[in-house]
Amino acid sequence: MKIEAAAAPANGARFAATLLDFDSSSATYLNLASVAFVSGATATLGGHTLTLHDGAYTAAFTLGGTAASAYSVFSDGAHGTLIRAATGAGTMPLVQMMAAFASAAPASAASDPRAGQPDSLPVPASSHGELPRSPRTV
């Protein structure tokens, strides 16, 4: 799934839609084309939230369905950032993963500037079937 600049979360913000089944069972990735790749960036999973940290930029993504147990962050080859389920990462239902974490209180729709927009988006498989090069496992 490619997220263009207009839809990319601002620094410290959460992406408006839920990413469904973003796991290691398919060739899916999240392409943040407008977020410059920074060496050492990490993507961590806590409960149902995947958080990208690169030192200066942080963004959160809500996951639904199944998720991988670990994610990799690397360059998209054109200065953007890719997030992908780490090679060899296990997949489990989020319900099992969340059992170890306290769930955060949902954000109020009144304070959500994107209220009324779709609540979830499927993460499509890579259209060309290739894996990005040199993934860094986090």
C-alpha positions in Angstrom: 0.0 0.0 0.0 1.4 3.4 -1.0 0.6 6.3 1.2 1.0 9.6 -0.6 2.1 12.8 1.1 -1.5 14.1 1.5 -2.6 11.0 3.4 0.6 10.4 5.4 0.3 11.0 9.1 1.9 14.1 10.4 4.8 13.7 12.9 3.4 12.2 16.1 0.0 11.4 14.5 -1.9 8.2 13.7 -2.9 7.1 10.2 -6.6 7.6 9.8 -7.5 4.0 8.6 -6.9 0.6 10.0 -4.5 -1.6 8.1 -6.0 -5.1 7.8 -4.0 -8.3 7.8 -0.6 -6.6 7.5 1.4 -9.8 8.2 4.1 -12.1 6.9 1.7 -14.4 4.9 1.6 -12.2 1.9 3.9 -9.9 -0.1 2.6 -6.7 1.4 4.4 -3.6 2.4 3.6 -0.1 3.5 5.2 2.5 1.3 5.5 6.0 2.9 6.8 7.7 -0.2 6.9 11.2 1.4 8.7 10.1 4.5 12.4 10.2 3.9 14.2 7.0 4.9 16.6 7.3 7.8 19.1 4.6 8.6 18.3 3.1 12.0 14.5 3.6 11.7 12.4 1.1 13.6 8.9 -0.2 13.4 7.6 -1.6 16.7 4.4 -3.4 17.5 2.6 -2.7 20.8 -0.9 -4.2 21.1 -2.7 -3.2 17.8 -0.4 -0.3 17.0 2.6 -0.3 14.7 4.8 2.7 15.4 7.5 4.0 13.0 10.4 5.9 14.7 13.2 7.4 12.7 14.7 9.8 15.2 12.9 12.9 14.0 9.6 11.4 12.7 7.1 9.2 14.5 3.8 7.8 13.1 1.4 5.2 14.4 -0.7 2.8 12.4 -3.7 0.8 13.7 -3.6 -2.9 12.7 -6.6 -5.2 12.4 -7.0 -8.9 11.6 -3.6 -10.6 11.7 -0.2 -9.0 12.2 3.4 -10.2 12.0 5.5 -10.5 15.2 8.2 -8.2 13.9 8.6 -5.6 11.1 11.5 -4.3 9.0 12.1 -0.7 7.8 14.1 0.1 4.8 14.4 2.5 1.8 12.0 2.3 -1.1 14.9 3.1 -3.4 13.5 6.6 -4.1 14.2 8.3 -0.8 10.9 7.1 0.8 10.4 4.6 3.6 9.0 1.0 3.4 7.7 -1.1 6.3 7.3 -4.8 5.7 6.7 -7.9 7.9 10.2 -9.1 8.8 11.4 -12.2 7.0 10.6 -15.3 9.1 8.4 -13.3 11.4 5.5 -15.4 12.8 1.9 -14.4 12.3 -0.8 -14.5 14.9 -4.2 -13.0 15.5 -4.0 -9.6 17.1 -6.3 -10.8 19.9 -3.5 -13.1 21.1 -0.9 -10.3 20.7 -3.0 -7.8 22.6 -3.5 -10.1 25.5 0.0 -9.0 26.8 -0.8 -5.3 26.4 -3.3 -2.9 27.9 -5.4 -1.4 25.1 -5.3 2.3 24.7 -8.5 4.3 25.0 -10.0 5.1 21.6 -9.6 8.6 20.3 -12.8 10.7 20.4 -14.4 11.2 17.0 -15.0 14.8 18.0 -11.3 15.5 18.0 -10.6 13.4 14.9 -10.2 15.7 11.9 -10.8 12.7 9.6 -14.0 11.5 11.3 -16.5 10.1 8.8 -13.8 8.7 6.5 -13.4 4.9 6.0 -12.3 3.0 9.1 -10.2 0.4 7.5 -8.2 -0.3 4.3 -6.9 -3.7 3.0 -3.2 -3.8 2.5 -2.8 -5.0 -1.1 -0.1 -7.5 -2.2 2.9 -6.2 -4.1 1.9 -5.8 -7.8 5.2 -7.0 -9.0 5.9 -9.7 -6.5 9.4 -8.6 -5.7 10.8 -8.3 -2.3 12.6 -5.0 -1.4 16.4 -5.3 -1.1 18.4 -5.3 2.1 15.7 -5.3 4.7 16.7 -4.4 8.3 14.9 -6.5 10.9 13.8 -4.7 14.0 
